[in-house]
Amino acid sequence: MYRTHTCGELSLQHVNQTVTLAGWVQKSRDKGFMNWVDLRDRYGITQLVFDESRTDAQVFTLAKTLGREFVIQATGTVIEREAKNPNMPTGDIELLVTELRILNASITPPFTIEDETDGGEDIRMKFRYLDIRRNPVKNSLLFRHKVTMEVRNYLSAKGFCEVETPYLIKSTPEGARDFVVPSRMNPGQFYALPQSPQTFKQLLMVGGMDKYFQIVKCFRDEDLRADRQPEFTQIDCEMAFVEQEDILNVFEGLTRHLLKEIKGIDVAEFPRMTYDYAMKTYGNDKPDIRFGMKFGELNAVAQHKEFGVFNSAELVVGIAAPNCGELTRKEIDALIEWVKRPQIGASGMVYVKCNADGTFKSSVDKFYDQADLQQWAAATGAQAGDMIFILSGTADKTRSQLSALRMELATRLGLRKPDEFAPLWVVDFPLLELDEETGRYHAMHHPFTSPKPEDIALLATEPGKVRANAYDMVLNGNEIGGGSIRIHDKATQALMFKYLGFTEEEAYNQFGFLMDAFQYGAPPHGGLAFGLDRLVAILGGQETIRDFIAFPKNNAGRDVMIDAPAVIDEKQLKELYISNTL
């Protein structure tokens, strides 16, 4: 055996025992006649001591050659430390080494393997295997494992069966670009990597599996940002003989279970919010409800004055930022410049200070009197000491801009506390979205989402008003899961394809296998998929997912550690009947 114990478990109860440890040299301190080495493994750090008067001379000499990240094996006697370290779990003891073996030497690492490292993100990504040795990354991966095991335990206890589905599938239009894989055995033809196991989990319901789940890799060839990766992991679930309420109850239960078991937090029943209310009140369909700053629409009280900017706007809307009434003009101007950035796109911003004496001071005092501004305060819920910020323009664009401002203000004000959790359901999404460039409707979620039965008649006359049997779970301003009740009969599915602009031939070429399956007694079914990477990051108190993934890609979709993607050999291209034109 290379070790009898780990570097994180020894304590005073092991004093006088002979043990063997193995791990990496964290650091060493040479005092001439004494040498101390911190030995690290996944479980912790134990201090080794080499004493010239008590340690074999050959072992003592060998200890002086140890460098950072050397892999060693040490055998010795556990002794009580004279100078204890209360900040280390093993700080009461040390190991007086009698035998030392270098298992593997190490060159000097490109950055220090410490919690606070001197390595920038690029260098740490290139040497990710070294970065994983650092506690922040290691603990994030262990945290992910803990969450994943709790998910498996909960769903298994609820009667779900984990079933694997294929990675090499047929390309289908699901919103993002597919990653495609050429088939050598079928020249000129390609597989696609799944954006989700959507059709397969529906086929499992047709197959009678009843309750399915899978913790599965999914792939989307899309532009990246902090919370996206080209390959990501879903907790994918489907249930037969269920209605929307059944699914919400099961997966609200799962989320409540995770918050309890992982964070020790009891959460009451999740609030529910319609899509229309979320958009009108928060400007997006994944609102962060840990704080207020709800939108107040001001058209009725701000238009029909002399201020042309508001009079010509489709929407005038504001928020009350708490305790911001004392912001300086410089700070206000900085916020105005922030909303005018290309990423936000506002042309300007109006503000109103709510003074402690009940009066108001605004950037548009020329056009509005105190009674007008009092109405603005009432509409936005502003109190004395607050600041009202108002944007105007086309409705959708203005709501999006104000939503971004709301989140930025909350961040600056410290209202987005990572140790607070505010989940909710957003329901009653539109079934279809209009693509203004093509003039065609496309599915907001995917083409297998069932419309509300009472809205089906509107498909022929007002398709934009049809609501979907769809739902998203939102946690702290992030969509962590979404799903729908599926269409389970061929006639309704064919109707859906028709309104999405598919010809019968196109629909059959793409999804004929699913429509054929529906002819053999498909049960009513629905499901939900959680984004595991994002869920774990939020539970871990982080906004980004990268440190919760063992080997992530960078923002260009590259793995800089293994240098992928890369050019492949011309011989391989010929075998695949592919010509590289670059």
C-alpha positions as CSV (number, residue, x, y, z in Angstrom):
1,M,0.0,0.0,0.0
2,Y,1.2,3.5,-0.8
3,R,-0.6,4.9,2.2
4,T,-2.3,3.8,5.4
5,H,-4.0,7.2,5.9
6,T,-4.8,10.3,4.0
7,C,-3.3,13.7,4.6
8,G,-6.5,15.0,6.1
9,E,-7.4,12.5,8.8
10,L,-4.6,12.3,11.4
11,S,-5.3,13.7,14.8
12,L,-4.2,13.3,18.5
13,Q,-5.8,9.9,18.6
14,H,-3.1,8.7,16.2
15,V,-0.2,9.8,18.3
16,N,2.6,7.1,18.6
17,Q,1.1,5.2,15.6
18,T,3.3,4.4,12.7
19,V,1.6,5.5,9.4
20,T,2.4,5.9,5.8
21,L,1.3,8.9,3.8
22,A,1.6,9.8,0.1
23,G,0.9,13.0,-1.8
24,W,2.4,16.2,-3.2
25,V,4.9,18.6,-1.6
26,Q,3.0,21.8,-0.9
27,K,6.0,23.6,0.5
28,S,9.0,23.0,2.6
29,R,10.9,25.0,5.3
30,D,14.6,24.2,5.8
31,K,16.0,25.4,9.2
32,G,19.3,23.6,8.8
33,F,19.0,21.1,11.6
34,M,15.2,20.8,11.1
35,N,13.2,20.5,7.9
36,W,9.4,20.7,7.7
37,V,7.4,19.6,4.6
38,D,3.7,20.2,4.1
39,L,2.3,17.1,2.3
40,R,-0.9,17.5,0.4
41,D,-3.5,15.2,-1.1
42,R,-7.2,15.6,-2.0
43,Y,-8.2,15.3,1.7
44,G,-5.9,17.8,3.3
45,I,-2.4,18.6,4.5
46,T,-0.2,17.0,7.1
47,Q,3.1,18.5,8.3
48,L,6.1,16.2,8.0
49,V,9.1,16.8,10.2
50,F,12.7,15.8,9.6
51,D,15.0,16.2,12.7
52,E,18.7,15.9,12.3
53,S,19.0,14.4,15.7
54,R,16.2,11.8,15.3
55,T,16.0,11.2,11.5
56,D,18.2,8.8,9.6
57,A,21.0,10.8,7.9
58,Q,20.1,9.5,4.4
59,V,16.4,10.3,4.8
60,F,17.4,13.7,6.3
61,T,19.6,14.5,3.2
62,L,16.9,13.3,0.8
63,A,14.3,15.5,2.4
64,K,16.4,18.6,1.6
65,T,16.1,17.8,-2.2
66,L,12.3,17.9,-2.2
67,G,10.7,20.6,-4.4
68,R,7.2,21.9,-4.8
69,E,4.8,19.3,-6.3
70,F,7.2,16.4,-5.8
71,V,5.2,13.2,-5.3
72,I,6.5,11.4,-2.3
73,Q,5.7,8.6,0.2
74,A,6.6,9.1,3.8
75,T,6.5,6.6,6.7
76,G,6.9,7.7,10.3
77,T,5.5,8.2,13.8
78,V,2.6,10.5,14.6
79,I,3.7,13.0,17.3
80,E,2.0,15.9,19.0
81,R,3.0,19.3,17.7
82,E,4.6,21.7,20.1
83,A,3.3,24.7,18.1
84,K,-0.2,23.7,17.1
85,N,-2.0,25.2,14.1
86,P,-5.7,25.7,14.9
87,N,-6.4,26.6,11.3
88,M,-5.5,23.1,10.0
89,P,-7.6,20.0,10.7
90,T,-4.4,18.2,11.3
91,G,-2.8,21.1,13.1
92,D,-2.4,19.2,16.4
93,I,0.0,16.6,15.1
94,E,2.9,16.1,12.7
95,L,4.7,13.1,11.3
96,L,8.3,12.4,12.4
97,V,9.5,10.7,9.2
98,T,11.6,7.6,9.3
99,E,11.4,6.5,5.7
100,L,11.1,8.7,2.6
101,R,10.6,7.7,-1.0
102,I,10.4,10.1,-4.0
103,L,7.7,8.6,-6.3
104,N,8.0,11.3,-8.9
105,A,9.9,14.5,-9.2
106,S,8.3,17.7,-10.5
107,I,9.6,20.7,-12.4
108,T,8.7,24.1,-11.0
109,P,4.9,24.6,-11.7
110,P,4.0,27.7,-13.8
111,F,1.9,29.1,-10.9
112,T,1.7,28.5,-7.2
113,I,-0.7,25.7,-6.1
114,E,-2.4,27.9,-3.5
115,D,-5.9,29.1,-2.8
116,E,-4.7,32.6,-3.8
117,T,-2.5,31.8,-6.8
118,D,-0.3,34.0,-8.9
119,G,-1.6,32.3,-12.1
120,G,-3.9,34.2,-14.4
121,E,-6.9,32.4,-16.0
122,D,-5.3,31.7,-19.3
123,I,-2.3,30.0,-17.8
124,R,-4.4,28.1,-15.3
125,M,-6.7,26.9,-18.2
126,K,-3.6,25.7,-20.1
127,F,-2.4,23.7,-17.0
128,R,-5.9,22.8,-15.8
129,Y,-4.6,19.5,-14.2
130,L,-2.5,21.7,-11.9
131,D,-5.3,24.1,-11.3
132,I,-7.5,21.2,-10.1
133,R,-5.0,20.6,-7.3
134,R,-6.0,24.0,-5.8
135,N,-8.7,23.9,-3.1
136,P,-11.1,26.3,-4.9
137,V,-11.3,24.1,-8.0
138,K,-11.0,20.8,-6.2
139,N,-13.8,21.8,-3.8
140,S,-16.0,23.0,-6.6
141,L,-15.7,19.6,-8.3
142,L,-16.4,17.8,-5.1
143,F,-19.4,20.0,-4.5
144,R,-20.7,19.2,-8.0
145,H,-20.3,15.5,-7.2
146,K,-22.4,16.0,-4.0
147,V,-25.2,17.8,-5.8
148,T,-25.2,15.1,-8.5
149,M,-25.5,12.3,-6.0
150,E,-28.3,14.0,-4.2
151,V,-30.2,14.4,-7.6
152,R,-29.7,10.7,-8.3
153,N,-30.8,9.6,-4.9
154,Y,-33.9,11.8,-4.9
155,L,-35.1,10.8,-8.4
156,S,-34.3,7.1,-7.8
157,A,-36.4,7.2,-4.6
158,K,-39.2,8.7,-6.7
159,G,-39.2,5.7,-9.1
160,F,-37.2,7.3,-11.9
161,C,-35.0,5.0,-14.0
162,E,-31.8,6.3,-15.5
163,V,-31.5,5.4,-19.2
164,E,-28.7,6.4,-21.5
165,T,-29.6,7.8,-25.0
166,P,-27.3,8.0,-28.0
167,Y,-24.8,10.8,-28.7
168,L,-24.6,10.1,-32.5
169,I,-28.1,11.2,-33.7
170,K,-29.8,12.9,-36.6
171,S,-29.5,16.7,-37.0
172,T,-32.8,18.4,-36.1
173,P,-33.6,22.1,-35.9
174,E,-33.7,23.0,-32.2
175,G,-32.6,26.7,-32.2
176,A,-28.8,26.5,-32.0
177,R,-26.4,25.0,-34.5
178,D,-25.6,21.4,-34.3
179,F,-22.1,19.9,-33.9
180,V,-21.9,17.5,-36.8
181,V,-19.9,14.2,-37.1
182,P,-19.0,12.7,-40.5
183,S,-19.8,9.0,-41.0
184,R,-17.0,7.1,-42.7
185,M,-19.3,4.1,-43.2
186,N,-21.9,6.3,-44.8
187,P,-20.0,8.6,-47.2
188,G,-21.4,12.1,-47.5
189,Q,-23.7,11.7,-44.5
190,F,-23.4,13.1,-41.0
191,Y,-24.5,12.5,-37.4
192,A,-25.2,15.4,-35.1
193,L,-24.4,15.6,-31.4
194,P,-27.6,16.1,-29.4
195,Q,-28.6,19.5,-28.2
196,S,-30.8,17.5,-25.8
197,P,-32.2,14.0,-25.7
198,Q,-35.6,15.5,-26.5
199,T,-37.0,13.0,-29.0
200,F,-35.4,10.0,-27.3
201,K,-37.0,10.7,-23.9
202,Q,-40.3,11.1,-25.6
203,L,-39.8,7.7,-27.3
204,L,-38.9,6.2,-23.9
205,M,-42.4,7.3,-22.8
206,V,-43.9,5.7,-25.8
207,G,-41.9,2.6,-24.8
208,G,-43.5,2.6,-21.4
209,M,-40.6,3.6,-19.2
210,D,-42.9,5.9,-17.3
211,K,-40.3,7.9,-15.4
212,Y,-36.9,8.5,-17.0
213,F,-33.9,10.6,-16.0
214,Q,-30.4,11.0,-17.3
215,I,-27.5,13.2,-16.3
216,V,-26.3,13.7,-19.8
217,K,-23.9,15.8,-22.0
218,C,-25.5,18.1,-24.5
219,F,-23.9,20.1,-27.3
220,R,-24.7,23.4,-28.9
221,D,-22.5,25.2,-31.4
222,E,-23.2,28.8,-30.3
223,D,-21.3,31.8,-29.1
224,L,-20.1,31.5,-25.6
225,R,-20.2,33.6,-22.5
226,A,-19.4,33.1,-18.8
227,D,-22.4,30.8,-18.2
228,R,-22.2,28.8,-21.4
229,Q,-20.1,26.0,-22.7
230,P,-20.3,24.2,-26.1
231,E,-20.8,21.0,-24.1
232,F,-22.9,21.1,-21.0
233,T,-24.7,18.8,-18.7
234,Q,-28.4,18.4,-18.2
235,I,-30.5,16.6,-15.6
236,D,-32.9,15.4,-18.2
237,C,-36.3,14.0,-17.0
238,E,-39.5,12.8,-18.5
239,M,-42.7,11.4,-17.0
240,A,-45.8,9.7,-18.5
241,F,-49.4,10.1,-17.5
242,V,-48.8,13.5,-16.0
243,E,-50.1,17.1,-16.2
244,Q,-48.2,20.2,-15.6
245,E,-49.0,20.3,-11.9
246,D,-47.5,16.8,-11.4
247,I,-44.2,17.9,-12.9
248,L,-44.0,21.1,-11.0
249,N,-44.6,19.3,-7.7
250,V,-41.9,16.7,-8.4
251,F,-39.1,19.1,-9.4
252,E,-40.0,21.7,-6.9
253,G,-39.5,18.9,-4.4
254,L,-36.1,18.0,-6.0
255,T,-35.0,21.7,-5.7
256,R,-36.2,22.0,-2.2
257,H,-34.4,18.7,-1.3
258,L,-31.1,20.1,-2.8
259,L,-31.4,23.4,-0.9
260,K,-32.0,21.5,2.3
261,E,-29.4,18.8,1.9
262,I,-26.7,20.9,0.3
263,K,-27.2,24.3,1.9
264,G,-29.2,23.5,5.0
265,I,-32.0,25.9,3.9
266,D,-35.7,25.3,4.2
267,V,-37.7,26.9,1.4
268,A,-41.5,27.3,1.4
269,E,-43.7,26.7,-1.6
270,F,-42.2,28.3,-4.7
271,P,-44.1,31.3,-6.0
272,R,-45.5,31.1,-9.6
273,M,-45.4,33.9,-12.1
274,T,-46.8,34.1,-15.6
275,Y,-44.5,35.0,-18.4
276,D,-46.5,38.1,-19.2
277,Y,-46.2,39.3,-15.6
278,A,-42.5,38.6,-15.4
279,M,-41.8,40.6,-18.6
280,K,-44.0,43.5,-17.5
281,T,-42.7,43.7,-14.0
282,Y,-39.1,42.7,-14.3
283,G,-38.3,43.0,-18.0
284,N,-37.2,39.4,-18.5
285,D,-38.5,35.9,-18.1
286,K,-36.0,34.9,-15.3
287,P,-36.4,37.6,-12.7
288,D,-34.3,37.8,-9.6
289,I,-36.8,38.2,-6.8
290,R,-34.3,38.4,-3.9
291,F,-34.8,42.2,-4.1
292,G,-37.5,44.6,-5.2
293,M,-37.2,47.4,-7.8
294,K,-40.3,46.3,-9.7
295,F,-41.1,48.2,-12.8
296,G,-43.5,51.0,-12.7
297,E,-45.2,51.9,-16.0
298,L,-45.5,55.7,-16.3
299,N,-47.2,56.3,-19.7
300,A,-50.4,57.5,-18.0
301,V,-48.6,60.0,-15.7
302,A,-45.6,61.0,-17.8
303,Q,-47.0,61.5,-21.3
304,H,-49.1,64.4,-22.7
305,K,-46.9,67.0,-21.1
306,E,-44.3,69.1,-23.0
307,F,-41.5,66.4,-22.9
308,G,-41.3,65.1,-26.4
309,V,-39.0,62.2,-25.6
310,F,-41.7,60.6,-23.4
311,N,-44.6,61.6,-25.6
312,S,-43.2,59.8,-28.6
313,A,-42.3,56.6,-26.7
314,E,-44.3,53.4,-26.8
315,L,-43.3,52.8,-23.2
316,V,-42.1,55.0,-20.3
317,V,-41.1,52.8,-17.3
318,G,-39.0,53.3,-14.2
319,I,-37.6,51.6,-11.1
320,A,-37.0,53.0,-7.6
321,A,-33.4,52.2,-6.4
322,P,-33.5,52.0,-2.6
323,N,-31.4,54.4,-0.6
324,C,-29.8,56.0,-3.7
325,G,-31.2,59.5,-3.3
326,E,-27.8,60.7,-2.2
327,L,-25.9,59.7,-5.3
328,T,-23.7,62.5,-6.6
329,R,-24.2,64.0,-10.0
330,K,-21.0,62.2,-11.1
331,E,-22.3,58.9,-10.0
332,I,-25.6,59.5,-11.8
333,D,-23.8,60.5,-14.9
334,A,-21.8,57.3,-14.8
335,L,-25.0,55.3,-14.6
336,I,-26.4,57.2,-17.6
337,E,-23.2,56.4,-19.6
338,W,-23.6,52.8,-18.4
339,V,-27.1,52.4,-20.0
340,K,-25.9,54.2,-23.2
341,R,-23.2,51.5,-23.8
342,P,-23.8,49.5,-27.0
343,Q,-24.4,46.4,-24.9
344,I,-27.5,48.1,-23.3
345,G,-28.4,50.6,-26.1
346,A,-30.4,53.3,-24.3
347,S,-30.2,56.8,-25.7
348,G,-30.5,58.4,-22.3
349,M,-32.1,58.2,-18.8
350,V,-34.2,60.4,-16.6
351,Y,-33.8,60.4,-12.9
352,V,-35.8,61.7,-9.9
353,K,-34.4,62.2,-6.3
354,C,-36.9,61.5,-3.6
355,N,-35.8,63.9,-0.9
356,A,-36.2,63.1,2.9
357,D,-38.7,66.0,3.2
358,G,-41.1,64.5,0.7
359,T,-40.1,66.8,-2.2
360,F,-38.6,65.7,-5.5
361,K,-35.7,66.9,-7.7
362,S,-35.5,65.6,-11.2
363,S,-33.6,66.0,-14.4
364,V,-36.8,67.1,-16.1
365,D,-38.1,69.6,-13.6
366,K,-38.7,72.0,-16.5
367,F,-41.6,69.8,-17.7
368,Y,-43.0,68.2,-14.6
369,D,-44.2,69.6,-11.3
370,Q,-44.1,68.1,-7.8
371,A,-47.5,66.5,-8.2
372,D,-46.4,64.8,-11.4
373,L,-43.3,63.4,-9.7
374,Q,-45.3,62.2,-6.7
375,Q,-47.4,60.1,-9.2
376,W,-44.1,58.7,-10.5
377,A,-43.0,57.8,-7.0
378,A,-46.4,56.1,-6.3
379,A,-46.1,54.1,-9.6
380,T,-42.6,52.8,-8.8
381,G,-43.1,52.4,-5.1
382,A,-40.3,54.9,-4.3
383,Q,-39.8,56.0,-0.7
384,A,-38.0,59.0,0.7
385,G,-34.2,58.6,0.1
386,D,-34.7,56.5,-3.1
387,M,-33.8,57.4,-6.6
388,I,-36.1,56.8,-9.6
389,F,-34.5,55.9,-12.9
390,I,-36.7,56.1,-16.0
391,L,-36.2,54.8,-19.5
392,S,-38.4,55.1,-22.6
393,G,-38.7,53.8,-26.1
394,T,-40.1,50.8,-27.8
395,A,-41.7,48.4,-25.3
396,D,-39.6,45.3,-25.6
397,K,-36.3,47.0,-26.0
398,T,-36.9,49.4,-23.1
399,R,-37.9,46.6,-20.7
400,S,-34.7,44.8,-21.6
401,Q,-32.6,47.9,-21.0
402,L,-34.3,48.6,-17.6
403,S,-33.9,44.9,-16.6
404,A,-30.2,45.2,-17.2
405,L,-30.0,48.4,-15.2
406,R,-32.0,46.8,-12.4
407,M,-29.5,43.9,-12.1
408,E,-26.5,46.3,-12.3
409,L,-27.9,48.4,-9.5
410,A,-28.7,45.4,-7.4
411,T,-25.1,44.2,-7.8
412,R,-23.7,47.6,-6.9
413,L,-26.0,47.8,-3.9
414,G,-25.1,44.3,-2.6
415,L,-28.7,43.0,-3.0
416,R,-27.7,39.9,-5.0
417,K,-26.5,37.9,-2.0
418,P,-25.1,34.5,-2.9
419,D,-26.2,32.9,0.3
420,E,-29.8,33.8,-0.3
421,F,-32.0,31.7,-2.5
422,A,-35.2,32.8,-4.1
423,P,-36.7,30.2,-6.5
424,L,-39.9,30.6,-8.5
425,W,-41.8,29.1,-11.5
426,V,-42.4,31.1,-14.6
427,V,-45.4,29.6,-16.5
428,D,-47.7,30.3,-19.5
429,F,-45.0,31.1,-22.0
430,P,-46.0,32.0,-25.5
431,L,-46.0,28.9,-27.7
432,L,-44.5,30.7,-30.7
433,E,-42.2,33.6,-31.4
434,L,-42.2,35.8,-34.5
435,D,-39.0,36.1,-36.4
436,E,-39.1,39.7,-37.7
437,E,-36.5,39.0,-40.4
438,T,-38.3,36.1,-42.0
439,G,-41.8,36.8,-40.9
440,R,-42.2,33.2,-39.7
441,Y,-43.1,31.9,-36.3
442,H,-40.8,29.5,-34.6
443,A,-41.2,27.5,-31.3
444,M,-40.2,29.4,-28.2
445,H,-39.1,26.2,-26.6
446,H,-39.2,23.4,-29.2
447,P,-41.7,22.0,-31.7
448,F,-42.9,19.2,-29.4
449,T,-44.4,21.6,-26.7
450,S,-48.1,21.3,-26.3
451,P,-50.3,24.4,-26.6
452,K,-52.8,25.2,-23.9
453,P,-55.9,23.2,-25.0
454,E,-58.1,26.3,-24.7
455,D,-55.8,28.2,-27.0
456,I,-55.5,25.8,-29.9
457,A,-58.2,27.5,-31.9
458,L,-56.0,30.7,-31.9
459,L,-53.3,28.9,-34.0
460,A,-55.3,29.7,-37.2
461,T,-56.0,33.3,-36.4
462,E,-53.7,34.8,-33.7
463,P,-50.7,32.3,-33.3
464,G,-48.7,34.9,-31.3
465,K,-51.4,34.7,-28.5
466,V,-51.3,30.9,-28.1
467,R,-49.9,30.0,-24.7
468,A,-47.7,26.9,-24.2
469,N,-47.9,24.2,-21.5
470,A,-44.4,25.3,-20.6
471,Y,-42.6,26.3,-17.5
472,D,-39.2,27.4,-16.3
473,M,-37.7,27.2,-12.9
474,V,-35.7,30.3,-12.0
475,L,-33.3,30.6,-9.1
476,N,-31.7,33.9,-8.2
477,G,-32.2,35.4,-11.6
478,N,-31.0,32.4,-13.6
479,E,-33.0,29.9,-15.5
480,I,-31.9,26.6,-14.0
481,G,-34.5,24.4,-15.6
482,G,-37.3,24.3,-18.1
483,G,-39.7,22.0,-19.7
484,S,-43.2,21.4,-21.0
485,I,-46.1,19.0,-21.5
486,R,-45.4,17.4,-24.8
487,I,-47.7,16.9,-27.8
488,H,-48.5,13.2,-27.8
489,D,-50.7,12.7,-30.7
490,K,-49.8,12.7,-34.4
491,A,-52.6,15.1,-35.5
492,T,-51.7,17.9,-33.1
493,Q,-48.0,17.4,-33.8
494,A,-48.7,17.7,-37.6
495,L,-50.7,20.9,-36.9
496,M,-47.8,22.3,-34.9
497,F,-45.3,21.6,-37.8
498,K,-47.7,23.3,-40.2
499,Y,-47.8,26.6,-38.2
500,L,-44.0,26.4,-37.9
501,G,-43.8,26.5,-41.6
502,F,-42.8,22.9,-42.3
503,T,-44.3,21.2,-45.3
504,E,-45.6,17.6,-44.6
505,E,-42.5,16.3,-46.4
506,E,-40.1,18.4,-44.4
507,A,-41.7,17.5,-41.2
508,Y,-41.6,13.8,-42.0
509,N,-38.0,13.9,-43.1
510,Q,-37.0,15.5,-39.9
511,F,-39.3,13.9,-37.4
512,G,-41.1,11.0,-39.1
513,F,-39.7,8.5,-36.6
514,L,-41.4,10.4,-33.8
515,M,-44.7,10.9,-35.6
516,D,-44.8,7.2,-36.5
517,A,-44.2,6.3,-32.9
518,F,-47.2,8.4,-31.9
519,Q,-49.4,6.0,-33.9
520,Y,-48.7,3.2,-31.5
521,G,-50.4,4.5,-28.3
522,A,-48.2,7.3,-27.0
523,P,-49.2,8.3,-23.4
524,P,-49.7,11.9,-22.3
525,H,-46.2,12.9,-21.1
526,G,-44.0,15.9,-20.2
527,G,-40.8,16.7,-18.6
528,L,-38.1,19.1,-17.5
529,A,-34.4,19.5,-17.9
530,F,-32.2,21.2,-15.3
531,G,-28.8,22.8,-16.4
532,L,-26.6,21.0,-13.9
533,D,-23.6,23.2,-14.4
534,R,-25.5,26.4,-13.7
535,L,-27.5,24.8,-10.8
536,V,-24.3,23.7,-9.1
537,A,-22.7,27.1,-9.6
538,I,-25.6,29.0,-8.1
539,L,-25.8,26.6,-5.1
540,G,-22.1,27.1,-4.8
541,G,-22.6,30.9,-4.6
542,Q,-21.0,31.7,-8.0
543,E,-22.3,33.3,-11.1
544,T,-20.2,31.4,-13.6
545,I,-20.0,27.7,-14.3
546,R,-16.4,27.3,-15.4
547,D,-14.9,26.3,-12.1
548,F,-17.5,23.6,-11.6
549,I,-16.5,21.9,-14.8
550,A,-13.3,19.7,-14.7
551,F,-12.0,20.7,-18.2
552,P,-13.9,23.7,-19.6
553,K,-13.5,25.4,-22.9
554,N,-12.6,29.1,-23.1
555,N,-14.8,31.8,-24.7
556,A,-13.6,30.8,-28.1
557,G,-14.7,27.3,-27.6
558,R,-11.2,26.0,-27.3
559,D,-9.6,23.6,-24.9
560,V,-6.2,25.3,-24.6
561,M,-4.9,22.5,-22.5
562,I,-5.1,19.8,-25.2
563,D,-5.2,22.4,-28.1
564,A,-8.6,21.4,-29.5
565,P,-10.1,21.8,-31.9
566,A,-7.2,21.0,-34.2
567,V,-6.5,20.2,-37.9
568,I,-6.7,16.5,-38.6
569,D,-4.5,14.5,-40.9
570,E,-5.3,14.6,-44.7
571,K,-5.6,10.8,-44.6
572,Q,-8.4,11.0,-42.1
573,L,-10.2,13.6,-44.2
574,K,-10.0,11.3,-47.3
575,E,-11.4,8.4,-45.3
576,L,-14.3,10.7,-44.4
577,Y,-14.7,12.0,-48.0
578,I,-14.1,15.5,-46.7
579,S,-12.1,18.2,-48.4
580,N,-10.7,21.1,-46.3
581,T,-11.1,24.3,-48.3
582,L,-9.4,26.6,-45.8
